[in-house]
Amino acid sequence: MKTLIYLPALLLAGLVACGQSKPSQPDMPLGFEEYDPVSTLKVPEHKLTHSKYPFIDVHNHQWDMDKANLKPLLAQMDSLNMGIMINLSGRGWGSVAQGTQFFDNALANANKSNAKRLVLFTNLNFDDIGRKGWTEESVALLEADVKKGAHGLKIFKNLGLNNKDESGHRVAVDDPRLDPIWAKCGELGVPVLIHTADPKPFWDPMDRYNERWLELKLHGGRKRAANDPVPWEKLIAEQHNVFRKHPKTTFIAAHMGWYPNDLNKLDSLMTVFPNMNVEIGAVIAELGRQPRASRKFFEKYQDRILFGKDSWVPSEYATYFRVLETDDEYFPYHKKYHAFWRMYGMGLPDEVLKKVYYKNALRLIPGLDKSQFPK
């Protein structure tokens, strides 16, 4: 046994004595964060920088639209073949008064540049809920913004997560004090694009089994305890309660309702809630790793899926175009911490592409300019 233990050392000494160098060792072990191999796979590639058809991005945020020079933005949109951008941050952040000022200035700025291509959704501030008259004032504000030019209502994820009423209690997504708002959207014929919760792994233990481990390590503020502020399932159920209670209102679930990784479940929800539509912002990585299942889902629900991106990084749209349009195999995603796996193209048929890119948005969102899009 001792001979076996000392044998590697004797062999190494012999190599050194013969003039052979000691095998090089890395300074430190390579961590998962650093490991980013270049694929040696040789397959056809179709790297797209603009979409096949003009598209409407229903999920964008332009936080300086009230004062920025919008001409460079329009030029970037042209380079991507983006026909219309919908800025969901129509009221920015701040008080109701600050929001009104932002909305009015952003609308005027868009009108000065190209109002047909730069569209606003409005927002509501839920922090005052519970104050006498809050619901009536919020409904009136919504109605006034739509009359001014808002094409819909965007609900941020703060509702359900952070917003508290006057008594300091969490405001649930399905709080009955909000029912008049959902009903008013149905009456006005404008959609509600609603973001509830975050990906389920943010609530799961941060261990070696968590697919979002790298993201949570790099962005520690995204990790939540199992009941922070309530379980993930409760938040999602609250959103579905709203869909159920307001069948005459059109809802667009942001990020595919956080079920892009469980299309069978999403299929069942779309069946139960005919007023539920979805947009694909920030979930293309989930669709790109299950191209056959994704294509089947898109073909089935081709009238209820809209194009969205979320963060405004023009170079990242290429991944969306490639997943939706091509049959390419095993290509990288643009953010490793979102997806350490590779993408595959869905190769959607042209008619489905047209619906996802612009036809569904033109039908669901009132007042959009149709003239720049093919029939």
N, C-alpha and C positions, 0 to 999 in steps of 0.2 A: 504493500500500500504506500509506504514512504517513497518508493521508487517512482510510482505513478504521480505522486504529489510534486516531486522535484523535477520530473522530466521536462515540463515546459521551460523551466528556468535554465536547465542544462542545454536545451536546444537553442535558446536565445543566446546564451553565452557563446555557443559554438558558431552561430551565425556572425556575431560580432567579431569573433576571433578570425573568421575567414574573410573579413573585410566587408561583409554585407551589412547594410544599415538596418537599424531597428524599424519595424513597421510604424508608419506615422499614425498618430491617434488624434482625433478631433479635440479641440480645446474643451468642448463641452458637448453633452448629448444634444442632438437636434430635437427641439420641441415641436409639438403639433402646430403651434402658431407659425413657426418658420418653415415647416415642410410644405413646399408648393411645387411639386414636380411638373416638368414640361412633358406633356404627353408625346409618346413616340408613335401613336396611332396615325396612320395615313388614310384619311377618308375625305370624300368631297367636302368642300367648304364654300359656304355662301354668306360672306360677312356683309350684312346690310347696314347701311348708314341712314337710310330713309325708308319709309313704309311704301308698300306697293300701291296703296290707295290713301288719299288724304284722310286724316283721322281726327277725332275729337278726344282730347284728354280731359276726362271728367273729374280727375283728381289731381289738382295742382295747387301750389301755394306760392303766392307772390306777396311777400310781406311789405314791400315798398312800392306797391302799385299806385299808391296815392300821390307819389312825388317823383318816381323814377322816370328816366327817359325810356319809353317803351319801344322805340324803334329797333334797338339791338335785340330785344326779346322777340320781336316779330321776325327779324332776320334769322334768328336761331330756329324759330318755329318753321320758317320756310325750308331751312336746310334738312329738317326732319320730315317734311311733308305734313306738318300739323296744321290742320285747317282752323280749329278753334281750341283755345285753352280756357278751361273753367277754373277761375281762382276761387277756391272754396273758403279762403280767408277774407271774405268780403268786408268784415268789420275789424279785421286785425285783432289786437288784444287791448284790454283796458276797460274802462267804464262804458256805460251806454252812450254818454255824450262823446267820448273819444271815438267810440265805434262809429257813431253817426258821422262824425267829421271824416274819419278814414273812408267810410263807404262813399260819401258824397264826393270826396276828392278823387278817389280811385275811379269812380264812375265817370267823372269829368275828364280825367286823364285818359281813360280808355276811349271816350267819345272823341277826344282830340287826336288820338292815334289811329285806332281802328276798332270801334266798338263791336263790329260784327264778328271779330275774331277773339276779342278779349271779354269774357263773360264773367259776371260775379254771382256767387251765391251769398246769401246773408247768414248771419249767426246770431245766437242769443246768449245773453249772460245769465247763467243759472244761479249765481251766488246769492242773489236777493230773493230767491224763491221762498215763499212763506210770508213775505211782507204783504200787507193788505193792498190789493190792487195789482200785484205783480203779474198775475196771469193775464188780466185784461190789458195791461200796458204792453206785455210781450206780444200778445196777439195783434194789437194795434200797430206795434213796431214792425212786425212781420208783414202785415198787410201794406204798410206804408213803403217798406223797402221793395216789395214786389211791384208796387205801383211805380216806383222810381226806376226800376230796371233790374232787380234781382230775379234770377231765373230759378231759384230753388233755395232750400235751407240745408246748411251743413251742420251736423252735430258732431262736436269733437268728443274724444274719449274721456274728457274730464267728467262728463255726465256719467255717473255710476262709479267713477273712481275717486274724484277729488271734490266735486261740488258738494257743498253743505248748505242746508237751509238756515233760516234765521235762528233755529234752535240748536244748530251745530250738528244735526244729523245728516248722514249721507243721503244725497238725493238719488234715488233709484232711477234707472232708465225708464221704468214703467210707472213712475210716480203719477197718480191720478191728477195732480195739479197741472200736469203737462198735456193732458188729453185734449183740451181746447186748441193747443198749438198744432198737434198732429191733424186734428179735424179741419182746422183752418187751411192747412196745406192742401188737403184733399179738396176743399171747397174752391181754393184758388187754382187748382190744377197744377201745382208745382211739386216736384219730387223732394223727398228728404233723403239726402245722402248721409248715412249714419255710421259712425265709427264707434264701436263698443269693445272695450277690453283690448287685449294684445294677444300674441300667440300663446297658446296654452303652456308651452314649456317655460314661460316666464314665471309661472306659478309652481312649477315642479321642482323637486330637489335638484340642486346644481351639482350633479355627480357625473360619472363617466357615461351614464346612460342618457343624458340629456343632449338632444341634437343641437340645442342652441348654446351649448357650454361655452364655445369660443366667443360668441356674441355677448353672453352674459359676463364673461371675464373681461372683455374689452370695454363693455358699457355696463358697469356695475349698477347704475341707477335703474336699469330695466328689470332687475330681479325683484320678485315679490314673494312674500311668504304665502303659504297655502290659503290663508284667509285675509289677505291684504288687498282691498278692504273687506272683500268677501270672496268665496271660491269663484274660480273662473266660470264654472258651469252656471252659477247663479246670475252673473252678469249677462251671459249669453241668453239665458232663459228670460231675463227681463226684456231684452231687445225683442225676442220672439213674441212676448206678451203684447208689445206695442203693435207688431205686425198683425197679430190676431185681433186686437181690439179695434183696429182702424183699417178695415178691408178696402175702403174707398180712397185711401191715401197710397200713393206710389212711394215705395222705399227702395233705396239702392244701398245694399250692405257693402260698406267699404271692406277691401281686402278679402272679398268672397266670404264675408262673415266669419273669417278665421277657420273655415273648413276646406281650404284648397287641398289639404293633405288627407281628407276623408270625403271623397266625392260621392260615395254612397250615402253618407249622412246628409251632405248638401243637397243631393238629389231628393231625398225624402222631405227636406225643408221646403225646397222649391215647389214640391207637389202640394204640401199642406198650405203654403202661403203664396197664392197666385199674385199677390201684390209685392212680392219680394223679387228684386233684381240684384245683380252683383256686379262689382267692378274688380279688376285684376291688379290694382296697385300694390306693389311690394310683395306679390305672391307668385310672380312668374317662375321663381326658382322651384316652387312646389309643382307647378304644372309641367315644367321642363324635365322633371325626372320621371314622369309617368305619361309619356306622350300619347300612348294608345288610349288609356283611360281618359285623359284630358280631351283628346279629340272627340271621343264618343260623347262626353259630357257637353262639349261645346256644340256639337251637332244637335243634341237633344234640346238644349236650352239656348239655341242660337239667337232667339228673340229677346233674351233677358240678361245678356252679358255685355258689359260696356268696357271700353278701354280706359284704364287709369294708370298712372305711374306713381304719384305721390311726390317724392322729393324731386326738385328741379335740377337734374344733372344730365344735360343733353346727351353725353356720351353713353349713358346707361340705357337709352332707348333701344340701342342696337340689339341687346339681348332679347327684348320683347319682340322686335320684328323677326328675329331669327327663330325664336321658339314658335311664334304664331304662323310664320309663312313658309319655312323651309322644312326639308326632311333631314337636315344635318344631324350628325351623331356626335356625342361625346365632346361638347365644346364647353369652355369655362363660363361660369357666371361672373358678374362684374364685381361682386363683393364676397371674398372668401368667408367672412364671418357670418354671412347670411346662408351660404351654401358651399360646403366643401366638396359637394358632389358635382358631377357634370350635367350639362343640359342636352336635351334631344328635341328636335323640331317636331311640331304637331302637323305641319303641312296642311293647314286648314283649306278647304275649298274656297274659291273666290267669293261665293255668295255669303258664306259664313263670315269670312274676313270683312266684307263690306258692312255686315250687320254689327260686328264687334267694333269696327273702326269708326263708324259714323251713323249708320241707319238707326240703330237702337237709341242712340243719344238724341237724334233729331226727332224721334217719335216720343220719347219720354220727357224731354226737357223742352218746355214751350218757348217759342220766340227765337230759336236759333236760326241763323241764316243758312238756307239750304242751297243757295245758288252756286256755291263753290264745290259742291260734292256731286259725283256721278249719280245717275238715276239708279 
